[in-house]
Amino acid sequence: MISAAVQKRLPMTPRAGPLISTIVPVYNGGRYLADALESVLNQSHRPIEIIVVDDGSIDGSAEVARAYGDRIRYHYQPNCGAGVARNVGVDLAIGACFAFLDADDLWTERKLERQIEALEADGSVDMVFGHVQQFVSPDVPDALRRRLKCPPGEMPGRVPATMLVRRDAFRRVGYFSSRIGEAVEWTLRALDLGMKSIVLPEVVLRRRLHAENTARLSRDAAREYAALLKATLDRRRARNPPSRPARVPADDAGHGIET
């Protein structure tokens, strides 16, 4: 008889189910890409199709991706932004469901398994999200680490990296926008269309904070993000009675650099 301690060390048998296409856009993310891909390959669900869309990287991202051989599909395109890269991945994907992971983040081991269980348990659910836990990357210099605001604990996140969506549901919503704020804009469109979603209570994504992503929301980007939300809310108010306030989905905001 195998003891509990030994069983914990044995490799997990992947759970068989429908093919899930995982789309990983990368732009100069070679430093963290291998960790992200390993978190997909270590999923307890099988089968998985992994598509890396290289959005014009000039670092070592291509070499990292190609080192995985036929375990992933690699596609290169000129730099067009994360939204376009995800759309290209969707066009290449053949799975029954789509999942998305940024090249610097990590999935928890049972992310896909728990989400596909939720979809199979209720055929009316179009997409499943989960909770996010943020962490400061170990390679961040101490001087920057002291200035980072890393929210403690877990928080619900309606972002592409926490989502598993049925193929037909994604097609009904349509592609991601090519503008900044494309993730929130897509989720708002999905809610406008009446797509049914649930948020799992457990962490499915570990979001890495590092020198590049903590400063990427510039003043101009923040203005465009606010304008995008305003336009979306105005569109919803025009369709809905004034007595029904518009709902904005939760995001993983709350990180950055103290000034």
N, C-alpha and C positions, 0 to 999 in steps of 0.2 A: 504494500500500500504506500502511495506517495504522500509524504507529509505536506502540510500546507505551505511550509517554508520553501520546499523544493518546487511545488506547483507554481508559486509566484515567480520563480526564476525561469520557468519553461516558456518558450515563445507562444504567443497567443495565436490560436487558429483563426485566420480571417473569416468573417461572417460572409457567406455567399449571398448575393442579391443582384439587383439590377445594375447595369453598368452606369457608373457615375463619371462624368467628364469633369476633371479639375483643370481650371484654366489659371495659369500663373503668369501675369504680365511682369516683365522685368526691364528696368532702365538703369544701367550702371549699378546693379545690385548684386554683383558677383560675390561680395564679401559675405553676404548672408543667404544667398540663394540655395546653397547646399543644405543648410539647416531647414529651410522651408520645404524643399523637396523631400528630405528625409522624413519630415512630419507627415507628408502625404503617403509616402511609401510604407510608413509604420502604422497606417490606419488598420483598424480591426475589420473593416469592410473590404470585400472584394466582389466584383472586379472594379478597377479604377483605370481610367484613361487620363494620363497627365500630359497637358499641352503647355509648353513654355513659349510665350510670345515675347521675343526680344524686341523691345521698342527702340531700336537704334543705339544700343549700348556700345560704348567705346572702351569699357574696362574688360575684365575677364569673364563676363557673364556667359558668353557663348561657350567658352572652354569648360566652365563649370557644368553647363547644361549638357553639352555633348559628351561629357565623361560618363553620363548615365546610359549611354547607348540606346538600345531599343526599349528601355523602360520608360522613356518619355518621347514625345513628339516635339521637335524644336522647329520654330518658325521665326525668321527674321523679317523685320520691316523697318523702314525709316521712321524716325521719331515722330509720333502723332499723338501721344498722350495715353494715359491708362485706360480711358473709356474706349478708345478705338482699338487698343490692344485686346481688351476683353472681348470686343465684338468680333475681332478676327478669330479669336479662340473659339467663340461660339459657332462661327461658320465652319470651323474645322472639326468640331466635336460631333461625336456619334452617340453619346450616352443618352439614357432616358432622363437623367437629371443633370443639372449643371451646378458646379461649386466653383468658388473663386478664392484665390489666396494671393496676397501680396508677397513679393519676393523677400521681404524682411520680417515676416511674421511666421507664427507657428500654430498648427492645429494641435488640439489635444487628441489622444490616441483613438478615442471612441466617437469623435465628432460625427463622422459620416454614418456610422452604425446607428447612433441614437437618432439622428435626423431622418434616416430612411425608415426607421421603425415608426416614427411619428407620422410620416407620409402614408405608410402602409396601414396604419391604424385608423386613419380617417381620410377617405378618398376625396373629401371636399377641401382639404388643406392644399394650398398651392405652393407654399414655401415655408421653410422652417428656419428660424434664427436661433441664436443662443447668447450666452453671456461672454463678456470680454474681460480679461485680466491683463493689465499693462505691466511692463517691466522695463527697467533701464538696461540697455545692452551692456554686457560686461566689458566691452572694449571702449566705452565712453570715458574720456579723461576725467579725473577727479574734479577739475575746475568747472567743467560743464555739468558734471553729475550733481554738484551742489546747487546749480541753478535750475535744474529740471524740476518740473512739477509732474510727478507720477501719481495719479489718483490711486489711493489704496483700495484694496478689496476688488470686488467684481461688480460689473455693471451690464445691463442689457444692451445689446448692440444690434441695430438694424443696418448692417453694412454688408457689402458683398462678401467679405471674408468670413462672416458668421453664417452665411445663407446657404441653404440647399433648396433649389427650385426645380419644379418639374419642367421638362423641356417645352411642353405646349404652353404652360403658364408664362414662361419667359417670352415665348414668341408672341403671345397676346399683348404683353406690355411693350415689347420692342427693344431695340438696341439701347445701350448706354449713350448718353450725350457725349460729344467731343469736348464740351466745355468743363471748366473747373466746377466741382460740386456735382459731378455726374452720378455719384452713388446715391446721394440724397434725392436728387431729381428723379432717378429711376424708381426709388422706393415710393416716392410721392405719387408717381404715375400709377404704380401698381395698386396703391390704396385707392386712388381715384376710380380705378376700374373695378373695385370691389373684390380684389384678390384676397383670399383668406390666408392669414399667416398666424403662426404661433411662435413664441419665444421659449425655448427650453430653459429650465432653471439653472442648468449647470454651465460651466465654462467650456466653450468650444474653441476659443481663440486666445492665444497669448500674443499680444501686440507689443512689438519691440519699439522702444524709444531710443533714438540715436541721434548723432550730430546732424544728419541730413534731414530727417523727417520732422524734427521738432521745430525747425525754422521755415518749413516750406510754405506755410500759410502767410504769404506776404500781405501787406495792406491792400494792394489791388485785388488779390485773390479773395480776401475777406469781403471786399465790397461786391465782387461778382457773386459770391455765395449768398450774400444778403439779398441782392437783386433777384437771384434765382428763386429763393424762398418766397419773396414778395410776389413775384409773377405767378408762382404756383398757387399761393393762397388766394390771390385775386381771382384766379380762374375758378377755384373751388367755391369762393363766395358768390360768384356770378351764377353758379349752378344750384347752390344749396340755399335754403331759407336762412335768413339772418339769425334765427333762433338756434341754429346748429353750428357751434364753433368748429373751426377747422382744427384737425389734429395733425401735429407735426411729429414724425417718427423720431424715436430716440436715436442718437448717434453716439459715437465714442469720443465726444469732445471732452475737454477738461485737461488736456496735456499741453505742454509747451515750455517756454523759457520765461522765467520771471524777469521783468525789466525794471 
